[in-house]
Amino acid sequence: MAASRGPQWLGAHITISQGLPKAAELARTLGGNTFAYFTRNPRGGAARTIGEEEIAAWKVRRLELGIGPTVGHMPYTVNLAAQDGRIRDFAAMVVAEDFRRVEGFGGAYMCLHPGNHQGAGVKAGIAQVVKTLRETLPDESGTTMLLLEIMAGHGSEVGGSFEELAEIIDGAGAPSTLGVCLDSCHLSGEGYDFRQKKEIDRLRRDAERTVGLDRVRAVHLNDSKFEVGSHKDRHESWGKGFIGREGALNILTDPWLSTLPMVLETPVDDIKDYGPEISRLRNWLDELS
């Protein structure tokens, strides 16, 4: 496959609290052409109403600014793998509500962490995720996809491998509305050393063999505070972590990954700090030419 000059869609996780049109403008100010956002308060609070006037303005503004596919992120409190019925019922409610909201304004993707099995074991956790998805996923007539995020395999997390995600997808009936979101930090924790190009080839083979490449739709682009294989989920800014410049460039220029929307979730004091970080990544790419 021929080398790529960089990702088609690059951006960061920002806020939509001031409205979707403002979010599009902020994404462009930061040097991006896509963005991620929380579908509601990340701790699970009430969701902001997105009215028809805002949706109409958003559709115009995103075209004017050339904003690509956006990636919603569900609250961290959503636990589809929970053994506690009240927690699982809350998760099902939020998934159903947020799916309708994101679909309503034409959001391409909405991702979530599969959940925590709360000590019951991975098999029991997967069974609960499957049960909840079967109950809550809408029919396949829409255009929004729910993306299961691959995790770092820490503790009682569910979804710490492509095999686990494939089991969930197959158990849920393999609907076209269900896909996968990658996270470079999580994958590094799982043992993929992106500093070596051959590891991205391994990643591609593993994804194709299990979930299928057509279901992999987005990338959370994060460096890691810990070494490869740590099974720890601690994001780091690019230039400060263990994946580093070499790993970043291998991800950014890969012919497969570079076609997917890539969004930064690295630690910043202020959203505006993503601007210099996006510039740093683009400068690294420019240095290759």
Residue pairs with C-beta under 8 A, 6 or more apart in sequence:
1 255
1 256
2 255
3 253
3 255
4 252
4 253
4 254
4 255
4 258
5 253
5 285
5 288
5 289
6 252
6 253
6 258
6 282
6 285
7 252
7 257
7 258
7 259
7 260
7 261
7 262
8 68
8 258
8 259
8 260
8 261
9 33
9 34
9 68
9 69
9 260
9 261
9 262
10 32
10 33
10 34
10 221
10 261
10 262
10 263
10 278
10 281
10 282
11 27
11 30
11 32
11 33
11 34
11 35
11 36
11 261
11 262
11 263
11 264
11 278
12 27
12 30
12 32
12 35
12 36
12 263
12 264
12 265
12 271
12 274
12 277
12 278
13 35
13 36
13 37
13 38
13 73
13 263
13 264
13 265
14 23
14 26
14 27
14 30
14 35
14 36
14 37
14 271
14 274
15 23
15 26
15 37
15 38
15 271
16 22
16 23
16 37
16 38
16 48
17 48
19 54
19 57
19 58
20 50
20 54
20 55
20 57
20 58
20 61
20 62
20 105
21 54
21 57
21 58
21 60
21 61
23 35
23 37
24 35
24 58
24 61
24 62
24 65
24 67
25 61
25 65
26 35
26 271
27 33
27 34
27 35
27 65
27 67
28 65
28 67
29 275
30 271
30 272
30 274
30 275
30 278
31 275
31 278
31 279
31 282
32 274
32 278
33 65
33 66
33 67
33 68
34 67
34 68
34 69
34 70
34 71
34 261
34 262
34 263
35 67
35 70
35 71
35 263
36 70
36 71
36 72
36 73
36 220
36 263
36 265
37 70
37 71
37 72
37 73
38 72
38 73
38 74
38 75
39 47
39 72
39 73
39 74
39 75
39 98
39 101
39 102
39 110
40 46
40 47
40 48
40 74
40 75
40 94
40 98
41 47
41 75
42 73
42 75
42 76
43 75
43 76
43 77
44 75
44 76
44 77
44 78
44 90
44 94
45 75
47 97
47 98
47 101
50 101
50 104
50 105
54 105
55 104
55 105
55 106
58 105
59 105
59 106
61 67
68 261
69 108
69 109
69 217
69 218
69 261
70 107
70 108
70 109
70 261
71 108
71 109
71 110
71 111
71 147
71 181
71 218
71 261
71 263
72 98
72 102
72 107
72 109
72 110
72 111
73 110
73 111
73 112
74 94
74 95
74 98
74 110
74 111
74 112
74 113
75 94
76 113
77 90
78 90
78 91
78 94
78 95
78 112
78 113
78 115
79 87
79 88
79 91
79 115
79 116
79 118
80 88
80 91
80 92
80 95
80 112
80 114
80 115
80 128
80 129
80 132
80 133
80 158
81 114
81 115
81 116
81 117
81 118
81 125
81 126
81 128
81 129
81 158
82 88
82 91
82 115
82 116
82 118
82 128
83 117
83 118
83 120
83 124
83 128
84 118
88 128
88 132
91 115
91 132
92 132
92 135
92 136
95 112
95 132
95 133
95 136
95 137
95 146
96 136
96 138
98 110
99 110
99 136
99 137
99 138
99 144
99 146
100 138
102 110
102 144
103 138
103 142
103 143
103 144
106 143
106 144
107 144
108 143
108 144
108 145
108 217
108 261
109 144
109 145
109 146
109 147
109 179
109 181
109 217
109 218
109 261
110 144
110 145
110 146
110 147
111 146
111 147
111 148
111 149
111 181
111 218
112 146
112 147
112 148
112 149
113 149
113 151
113 157
113 159
114 125
114 129
114 148
114 149
114 151
114 157
114 158
114 159
114 164
114 165
114 168
115 125
115 128
115 129
115 157
115 158
115 159
116 125
116 155
116 156
116 157
116 158
117 124
117 125
117 128
117 156
117 158
118 125
118 156
119 156
122 158
122 164
125 156
125 158
126 158
126 164
126 167
126 168
126 171
127 171
129 158
129 159
129 168
129 171
130 168
130 171
130 172
133 146
133 168
133 172
133 178
134 172
134 173
137 146
137 172
137 175
137 177
137 178
138 177
140 175
140 176
140 177
142 177
144 177
145 176
145 177
145 178
145 179
145 217
146 177
146 178
146 179
147 178
147 179
147 180
147 181
147 217
147 218
148 159
148 165
148 168
148 169
148 178
148 179
148 180
148 181
149 159
149 180
149 181
149 182
149 183
149 186
149 220
150 159
150 160
150 161
150 162
150 165
150 180
150 181
150 182
150 183
150 186
150 187
150 190
151 157
151 158
151 159
151 160
151 183
151 186
151 233
152 160
152 183
152 185
152 186
152 189
152 190
152 230
152 231
152 232
152 233
153 160
153 161
153 189
153 190
153 231
154 160
154 189
154 231
154 232
154 233
158 164
158 168
159 165
159 168
160 190
160 231
161 190
162 180
162 206
162 207
162 209
162 210
162 211
163 210
165 180
165 210
165 211
166 210
166 211
169 178
169 180
169 211
169 215
172 178
178 215
179 215
179 216
179 217
180 207
180 211
180 215
180 216
180 217
181 216
181 217
181 218
181 219
181 220
182 203
182 216
182 218
182 219
182 220
182 257
182 260
183 219
183 220
183 222
183 265
184 194
184 219
184 220
184 221
184 222
184 223
184 224
184 243
184 247
184 251
185 220
185 222
185 223
185 224
185 233
185 234
185 235
185 236
185 241
185 243
186 220
186 233
187 194
187 203
188 194
188 224
188 226
188 228
188 230
188 242
188 243
188 247
189 224
189 226
189 228
189 229
189 230
189 231
189 232
189 233
190 229
190 231
191 228
191 229
192 199
192 200
192 202
192 203
192 228
193 199
193 228
193 247
194 200
194 243
194 246
194 247
194 248
194 250
194 251
195 243
195 244
195 246
195 247
195 250
196 250
197 250
199 250
200 250
200 251
200 254
200 256
200 257
204 213
204 256
207 213
207 216
213 256
216 260
217 260
217 261
218 260
218 261
218 262
218 263
219 251
219 257
219 260
219 261
219 262
219 263
220 262
220 263
220 264
220 265
221 248
221 251
221 252
221 262
221 263
221 264
221 265
221 281
222 235
222 236
222 264
222 265
222 266
223 235
223 236
223 237
223 238
223 239
223 240
223 241
223 242
223 243
223 244
223 247
223 248
223 266
224 230
224 232
224 234
224 235
224 236
224 241
224 242
224 243
225 232
225 234
225 235
225 236
225 241
225 242
226 232
226 234
226 242
227 242
228 242
235 265
235 266
235 267
236 242
236 266
236 267
237 266
237 267
237 268
237 277
238 244
238 245
238 248
238 264
238 266
238 277
238 280
238 281
239 245
239 280
245 284
248 281
248 284
249 284
249 285
249 288
251 257
251 262
252 258
252 262
252 281
252 284
252 285
253 285
253 288
264 274
264 277
264 278
266 274
266 277
268 274
268 277
